Amino acid sequence: MATLPDYVTVLLAGFGDRIDPSVQRTEMARGPAKQTLLNSQVRHELQATLFFRTRDDANAFEDWYLNDIKRIGYFGWVYPRTGQTVQARFVGGDIGTLVPHVGRFFMSQRDVTMEFYA
């Protein structure tokens, strides 16, 4: 199983964790709405920034993304809130836009959305 490469830093600034509760809600004509659980697991959707210290790291990440996880695969990643390794993937296979911090992409970042189930 693939893991997020060591040369990728997940920045905590701007990090967000949203839980999709997997609940069906039915409004009633009278009284409170009824709610039913749809799944036993919940989906975590994470907003994160991936930081690359060198141009080679950014290029290696693209190679890992295209060839190792083939854009849609799961990868092991240490979830910073719990310290546990989870199996995550990029939502829709999207890794966002590579944005340089300095000229010639010597430092750069990508804003991504990842998901995992717990």
ZIJO-V581204 format. One record per backbone hydrogen bond with DSSP energy under -1.0 kcal/mol. CO is the residue of the C=O (numbers start at 0). NH is the residue of the N-H. Records with the same first field share a line. If there is no record, write none. Layout:
CO = NH  NH
This chain:
1 = 75
4 = 7
8 = 50
11 = 14
15 = 46
17 = 44
19 = 42
21 = 37
23 = 35
25 = 33
33 = 25
35 = 23
41 = 117
42 = 19
43 = 115
44 = 17
45 = 113
46 = 15
47 = 111
48 = 10
49 = 109
50 = 8
51 = 107
53 = 57
54 = 58
55 = 59
56 = 60
57 = 61
58 = 62
59 = 63
60 = 64
61 = 65
62 = 66
63 = 67  68
64 = 70
68 = 72
69 = 71
74 = 87
75 = 3
76 = 85
78 = 82
83 = 78
85 = 76
87 = 74
88 = 114
89 = 92
90 = 93
98 = 108
101 = 104
102 = 105
106 = 100  101
107 = 51
108 = 98
109 = 49
111 = 47
112 = 90
113 = 45
114 = 88
115 = 43
